[in-house]
Amino acid sequence: MAVPGGLFAVYKPPGVVWSCVRDAVETAVLRELNAAPQRAPRQHVRFLPAPDGAAGLVAARVPVLADHPLVRGPRFRRLKIGAGHRLDAKASGVFVLGIGHGNKLLNDLYDCHLTKVYTVSGLFGKATNDFSDTGKLIEKTTFDHITREKLERIVAVIQGTNHKALLMYSNIDMKTQEAYELAVKGLIRPMGKSPPIITAIRCLQFTLPEFQLEIHCLHETQQYLRKLVHEIGLELKSSAVCTQVRRTRDGVFTLDDALLRSQWNLQSIQKAIRDCQLKVKTELEKTLGQQDKNLSHEMAVETAHAADSGGCAAGGTATSNLSSTVTQPHADSLMDSRRKEVNCSSLPPFP
């Protein structure tokens, strides 16, 4: 049986470390690969004593002991399964894994800087040391004055501030045609390292003291989202803790693509890889192709600038050479006139 290769997503439950999820998937796949029917042991010719005590030797075909399952051991001992954007132990949701050549695709997805979507739940009236509801309680506050309108006003301010940061770190002149085309395609995003940026945020539910937000972001961590909930509580003259962080989308992978714990088997993984293969290919071609186009444009501009600088330098050299050529005869004529003056002054005066 062939080893599958590609990208797929699983659903990581809360309270589990991401490495345990990856190891569990690897163990399940290895178990099925080694349980599949394998080729028969090789045969080789051996000369054995003749049966019934007869003299001489008899040629016979016997299996090679090196191919025996008890000698060879399992055929597959380890698979290289890479992890995409990771989730901490308290978070849950879509967790992308790569197997085989999918590990290279994971690096390409990192270079695309795709948006991730989270559903974040909070609780007003408490503050803890780690911004979660399971942390050490620091204080309790009132929250009766908080309304949905006030919460949405704070959310709008957060989105506006992060939108300015998005434009700043994207390194694109917003007055150009290129910026317009990227905005139409939804490709305006930082293509390098940047602080966490929230591209969109809205309130899904509000029932005091509980609330729920949908956050679209880049380069974030789950702890950053918990701290954001805490800061929202402070802006509303209260306090808040985060009760849940759930990733609902990671790039092209959604909750519908994520495999549940009961589906962590070879057949389901192969089907998930086939279903997501076209989406991954399309996104990589669109994003990385645009990056290559921008890089080529920048290189062309730099080359033209260097050529202009070289032309100016060459022009300056030619001008200086021309000046020296023109001024040299003038200097010679001055020297000749000086010699004439000297010769004339040495003549005897007229009587």
Buried (B, 14 or more C-beta within 10 A) or exposed (E): EEEBBBBBBBBBEBEBEBEEBBEBBBEBBBEBBBEEEBEEBEEEEEEEEEEEEEEEEEEEEEEEEEBEEEEEEEEBEEBEBBBBBBBBEBBBBBBBBBBBEBBEBBEBBEEBBBBBBBBBBBBBBBBBEBBBBEBEEEEEBEBEEBEEEEBBEBBEEBBEEBBEBBBEBBEBEEEEEBBEEBEEEEBBBBBEEBEBBBBBBEBEEBEBBBBBBBBBBBBBBBBBBBBBBBEBBEBBEBBBBBBBBBBBBBBBBBBEBBBEBEBBBBEBBBBBBEEBBEBBEEBBEEBBEBBEEBEEEEEEEEEEEEEEEEEEEEEEEEEEEEEEEEEEEEEEEEEEEEEEEEEEEEEEEEE
